[in-house]
Amino acid sequence: MTVNNNNNNNSSNADSSNNNKLFSLKKWNAVAMWSWDVVSDTCAICRVILMDACLRCQADNKQDDCVAVWGECNHSFHNCCMSLWVQQNNRCPLCQQEWIVQRIGK
């Protein structure tokens, strides 16, 4: 190897390594997805989306008071709907496990 050709060899090695790349990243866009932490986003009792007020609350203009309730089985319903259901049957309408409230909220 000669000292005079060393600089030329380095530049040609850099060019050849760039030519050996399979692809070059020019631009990228991130994509994210999300979902509610529920098995279903619809109340199985009244068939209305959980983030909307149930039919009873819509009729009584109590949209702000209507919240969702989750059971330990991870099924969710409107609290208004489930409170009426539990008066007749203390089991989840979907899986028939004993209804135990895990959390209440929007």
Buried (B, 14 or more C-beta within 10 A) or exposed (E): EEEEEEEEEEEEEEEEEEEEEEEEEEEEEEEEEEEEEBEBEBBBBBEBEBEBBBBBBBEEEEEEEBBBBBBEBBBBBBBBBBEBBBEEEEBBBBEEEEBEEEEEEE
